[in-house]
Amino acid sequence: MSTVFTSALLLVVPLLFAAIGGLVHRASGVVNIGLEGQMLGGALVSVLVSGYTGSWVLGILAAVAAGGITGLLMTLVITRLRANPIIVGLGVNVLVAGIIGFVLKWKLGVSGTLRIDGLDRVPRWHIDALDGVPVLRELVNGKDVLFVLALVLIPATAWMLRNTAFGLRLRAAGDGEAAAASLGLNVPMLREFSGLIAGVFAGLGGGYLALAQVGLFNDQMIAGRGFIALAAFYFGRNRPVPTAIACLIFAFFDALQGSLQTGTSIGQLLTTLPYVIVVVALASSAARQRARARKLPAS
């Protein structure tokens, strides 16, 4: 079980980045269905830049830029052209996957998986003095600076949404577009900026997955994590701490099915565990919303 917990702490990081980004975007009133594509784009760019420059820092920054640009462009289509967010998000996922498939096959001469010699991975730290301390050993050793950043983002995002002018304006835009506009808020610009933030964190999640966990790029490596992040902030009802807890639950089940796989039919069935939890979480969230709606007095 200790191994499962340690694996879950690593698996939760890309989920946290994407979920926090999606949470900020949803707080402004836009549901970001394109997290999957933004993570995938960030993963590829991070591998290319890290491999060709020999710097994981530049690779992560490139992933952030790729995700941010994708998130901003997606949101511009929604705010300026009044397109349906769900259709646009799904279109982004399909478009990014198609572009990456073309780049891999026709430009880089590979199919599916890209390995680059000299790839610089995110360094992890190890403190020998903690080897004999069971809990601290799992929490600290084998982690990296981006793991710490993901943890810091949880309280920082909660504080930002509740205690800053930007956070209050963002929530106002999400709660009521017409009311926010009547107060003089530029709702489209708020949503576009939150889309940029969502893309930045989604790209960071993809870059972390590629450079800290896998060490290569595969066109199937995101494997639904963008949609799991979507379920997490829905389950957390736009609150960073419950969203983080949901991400940890998903990561724990992901780590559990990974440790229990045996190659048999039962092992294959276990691979569905994280996605079953997603369905349960979304169904539970929808049930709570209907229950609250029934309790509201009729106007």
N, C-alpha and C positions, 0 to 999 in steps of 0.2 A: 504493500500500500504506500510505503514511503516513496518508492520509485514512481508510482502513479501520480502522487502529489507533486513531486519534483517536475515531472513531465508536464503536468497541468499548469504549473507556474510559468513554464516557457511557452506553452501553446496559447495561453490566455493573452499574451502581449499583442499579437497582431489583431486579435478580436477586440481588445480594449481600444486600440488606436482607431479602428474603423467604427466601432460602436460610439465612442465619444464624438467623433466627427459627425456621424449620422445623427446623433442626439442634438448637436448644435444646429444642424441643418433643419431638423424637424421642429426645433423650438421656434424657428422663424416661419414655419408653416409649410415647409417642403419636405416630402418623404423621399429620401435619397435611395432609389432602387439601384443606382449605378455604382454602389460601393464595390461590388465584385469586379467590375471592369477597371475601376480606379486602382484597386489593389493589384490587379494583374499587370496593368501598365507600369505601376511603380516597381513591381518586382523585376520586370524585364529591364527597365532603364537602370535600376540599381546594379544589376549584374553586369550590364554592358559598361557602365561608367567605372565601376569598381575594378573590373577586369582590365580595362584599357588604361586606367590611370594608376592602378595599384593603391587606391585609397578608398577605404570603406566609408570615410566621412563624405567624400565627394559622391560616392554611390548613393548614400542615404539622402543627401541634398538633392541629387538628381531625381530620386524617387518622389521626394516631397514636391519638387517642381512639376513633375509629370502629373502627379495626382491632383495638385492644385489647379493646373491649367485645365485638365479634364473636368474637374468639378465645377470650375467657373463657367466653362463653355456650356456644360450641360444645364446649369442654372440660368444662363442667359437665354437659352432656347425656351425655358419654362417661363421666365419673367417677361421677356421682351416679345416673344411670339405667342405667348399664352398656350403653349403646348401642354398636353397632359403629362404630369410628372412621372407616372408609372410607365407610360409608353416611352417617354424619353429615356428614363433610366434603363429600361430593358434594351432599348436601342443602343445605348452607350455600351452596355455589356457585350452585345453582339458585335458592334463595330470594333471595339478594342480587341476582342478575340480574333476577329477577322484580319485586322491590320497586323497583329502579332503573328498570326499564322503565315501571312504573306512574307513578313520580314524574316521569320525563321527559315522558311523554305527557300525563298528566292534571293534573299540578300545574304543570309548567313550560311546557307547550305546545310541546315540541320532540320530534323523533323521531330517536333515535340519537346526535346530536351536540349538545352544549351549549356555546355560546360566551357569555361574560359580559363586557360592557364594563367596563373598569377592573380587570380581573384583574391581580393583582400576582404576577409570576413570580419565581422564585428568581434572585437576581442572580449573574452570573458575573464572575470577575475576569480582568483582562488586564494583564500586565506587559510593557511595551514593550521593556524591556532583553533579554527572552528571545526576541524575534522571530528573532534570528539564531542561536539555539542549538537545533538540530533536536530533540533528545530532550527537553530540558526544556520546550521550547515545547509539545510535544504533551502532556506530563505535567501542566503547570501552567496554561497559558492556556486560557480557555474552561471552566474548572472552577468549582466552588462549594464552600461549606462542607459540604454534605451529601455530596459526593464524598469529602472528607477524612474525614468521620464514617464512611462505609462502609469506608474503608481501615483506620481505627483499630479498627473492630469486629472485624476478623479476629484480630489478636493479643490483643485484650481478651477475646474470647470463649474463645479457646484457654487463656488464663491463668485465666479464671474457672472453666472446667470442670475444670482440673487442680489449682488452688491455693487454692480457696476452699471453705469448708464447704458453701455452697449448691451449688456445682458438683459436689462429691463426693456429696452427698445426691441430687442430680438423677440422676447416673449410676447410683447404687445403686438408685434407684427404677426406672430403665430396665433395668438388668441382671437384676433379680429382685425382683418386687413382694412376694412372700411373705417373702423374706429381709430386704428393707428394712423391711417392717412389723414383723417380729420384733425388729428393732433399735430399734423405737420411732419410726420415721419415719412422718410423715403423708403417705403416697404420693399420695392424691387431691389434697391441697392443693399438693403439689409440682408435680403435673401441671397443676393449674389455674393456678398462677402461671406455669409455663413456657408454657401456652397463652396467657396474657395477654401475655407477652413476644413470642411468635410473632406474635400479632395486631398488636401495636404496630409491629413491624418490617415486617410485610406491609403494613399501612396506610401506613407511612412510604414504602415502595417505590412504592405506588400514587400517593401524593401527590407524590413526586418525579417520577414519570413524567408526571403531569398539569401540575405547576407549573414544572418545570425543563426538560422536554424537549418537551412538546407545546403547552402553553398553552391547552388546552381539555379537555373531557371527551367521550369517545365510548364507547358501551357495549361496543364490541369492542376497546378500546385495550389491554387487558391481553394479549389474544391468546396465551394459553397460557403466559405467563411464570410463573404460579404453579406449573404442572406442570413447567416447566423448572427452577425452583428446587428442587422436590421431587426431580427427577432429580439435581441437582447435589449435594445433601447425601447422597443415597444413594451416588452415585459417589464422594464424598469420605469415605464411611464415618464420618460424624459428626465429622470433623476439619475445623476451620475453614480451614486453609491449602489442603488438597486440594479442599475445597468451593469456595473462592474461585477456584482454578485452573480448576475445571470451569465455574464461572460465566463466567470470562473466555473460555474456549474457545467456549461457547455464544454469548456476545456477539460474538466475532470472526466466527463463521459467520453470525450474524444481520446484522452490518455488511457482510460480504462479499456475501451474497445481495442486500442492499439496493443495493450499489454496482454489481452486475452485471446487475440487472434491465433487460430491454430491451423488455418488452411483448410478446415473442414467447412461444411455448410453452416454449422453453428458459428464458426469464426466469421464467415461472410455476413451472417445475420447481425453480428455484433457491430459491424461497420455502420449500420443504420442507426445506432443508438443516438449520436448527436443530433441527427435530423428528426428522430422521433421526439426528442426533447424540445426541439424547435416548434414542432407542430403542437405539442402539449402547451408550451409557453404561450404561443399565439392564441390558441383556443381559450386558455385561462384568462388572458388579457381581454379578449373579446367578451367573455362571459362577465368579467368584472365591470366592463364598460356598460353592458346592457343592464346589469343590476343597478348601477348608479343612475342610469337614465330612467329606470322605472321608479326610483325613489324621488326624482326631481318633481316638484309640484308643477302641474299643468299651468301654462301662462294664459 
